[in-house]
Amino acid sequence: MHELSITRNIVAIVEEAAAGRQVKRITLDIGKLSGVAPRAVAFCFDVVAKGTALDGARLDINEIAGRSRCRDCGGEFDAAVIYQGCPCGSRRVDRLRGEELKIREMELEEAT
């Protein structure tokens, strides 16, 4: 389960950016074509965050739907899987969204 190491990296990045302040909430964007299971990240989060600046923080995850554009017909379409071809039959497609894995925002305690 690579989501455990991904969650560890997210916690480390946010903790470093928080610079000693307590993190109240973080928001992630996870694309449906990214190969990362949002439920697995959520499952790992509390355990990984324990004892860090993110301990007790709320985790919000935005799941980003897949979208592609066909190089042959120019049409755009929803993509449920990473290797989905165009409805015209072409497999020459560019993914427009759905591969995201990013920290969208974080909310910190007020500095004292």
C-alpha positions as CSV (number, residue, x, y, z in Angstrom):
1,M,0.0,0.0,0.0
2,H,1.9,3.0,-1.3
3,E,-0.7,5.4,0.3
4,L,1.1,5.0,3.6
5,S,4.3,6.4,2.3
6,I,2.4,9.1,0.4
7,T,0.6,10.1,3.6
8,R,3.9,10.2,5.5
9,N,5.3,12.6,2.8
10,I,2.2,14.8,3.0
11,V,2.5,15.0,6.8
12,A,6.2,15.8,6.6
13,I,5.6,18.6,3.9
14,V,2.8,20.2,5.9
15,E,4.7,20.0,9.2
16,E,7.7,21.7,7.7
17,A,5.6,24.4,6.1
18,A,3.7,24.9,9.4
19,A,7.1,25.9,11.0
20,G,6.1,24.8,14.5
21,R,2.5,25.9,14.5
22,Q,-0.3,23.4,15.1
23,V,-2.2,22.4,11.9
24,K,-6.0,22.5,12.2
25,R,-7.0,21.3,8.7
26,I,-5.4,20.3,5.4
27,T,-7.1,19.9,2.1
28,L,-5.8,17.5,-0.6
29,D,-6.7,17.2,-4.2
30,I,-6.5,13.6,-5.4
31,G,-7.3,12.8,-9.0
32,K,-9.2,9.6,-9.8
33,L,-6.5,8.8,-12.4
34,S,-3.6,9.3,-10.0
35,G,-3.4,5.7,-8.8
36,V,-3.8,6.9,-5.2
37,A,-6.8,5.7,-3.2
38,P,-8.3,8.7,-1.2
39,R,-9.9,6.3,1.3
40,A,-6.5,4.7,2.0
41,V,-4.9,8.1,2.6
42,A,-7.7,9.1,5.0
43,F,-7.3,5.7,6.8
44,C,-3.5,6.3,7.3
45,F,-3.7,10.0,8.1
46,D,-4.6,9.9,11.9
47,V,-1.9,7.2,12.6
48,V,0.8,9.0,10.6
49,A,-0.1,12.4,12.0
50,K,0.0,11.3,15.7
51,G,2.6,13.1,17.6
52,T,3.2,15.7,14.8
53,A,1.9,19.3,14.3
54,L,-1.0,17.6,12.4
55,D,-2.1,15.5,15.3
56,G,-5.9,16.1,15.6
57,A,-6.1,18.0,12.3
58,R,-9.1,17.6,10.0
59,L,-8.3,16.1,6.6
60,D,-10.5,17.1,3.6
61,I,-10.0,15.3,0.3
62,N,-11.3,16.6,-3.0
63,E,-11.5,13.9,-5.6
64,I,-10.9,15.2,-9.0
65,A,-12.7,13.5,-11.9
66,G,-10.7,12.4,-15.0
67,R,-11.0,14.4,-18.2
68,S,-9.2,13.8,-21.5
69,R,-8.9,15.3,-25.0
70,C,-8.6,13.3,-28.2
71,R,-5.7,14.2,-30.4
72,D,-7.5,12.9,-33.5
73,C,-11.1,14.3,-33.2
74,G,-10.3,17.1,-30.7
75,G,-13.2,16.0,-28.5
76,E,-13.1,16.2,-24.7
77,F,-14.6,13.4,-22.6
78,D,-14.8,12.1,-19.0
79,A,-12.2,9.4,-18.3
80,A,-13.0,6.9,-15.6
81,V,-9.7,5.0,-16.0
82,I,-6.2,6.1,-17.0
83,Y,-6.0,4.3,-20.4
84,Q,-9.5,5.1,-21.5
85,G,-9.8,5.8,-25.2
86,C,-11.9,8.4,-26.9
87,P,-15.5,7.6,-27.8
88,C,-14.4,8.0,-31.5
89,G,-12.2,5.0,-31.1
90,S,-8.9,6.7,-30.9
91,R,-6.4,5.9,-28.2
92,R,-4.3,9.0,-28.8
93,V,-5.5,11.1,-25.9
94,D,-4.1,13.7,-23.6
95,R,-5.2,13.7,-20.0
96,L,-6.4,17.2,-18.9
97,R,-7.2,16.4,-15.3
98,G,-7.5,13.6,-12.8
99,E,-3.8,12.8,-12.1
100,E,-3.5,15.4,-9.4
101,L,-2.0,14.7,-6.0
102,K,-1.5,18.0,-4.3
103,I,-1.8,19.8,-1.0
104,R,-4.5,22.4,-1.8
105,E,-4.4,24.3,1.5
106,M,-3.7,24.1,5.2
107,E,-5.2,25.9,8.1
108,L,-2.9,26.7,11.0
109,E,-3.3,27.9,14.6
110,E,-2.6,31.6,15.2
111,A,1.0,32.3,15.9
112,T,1.5,33.5,19.5
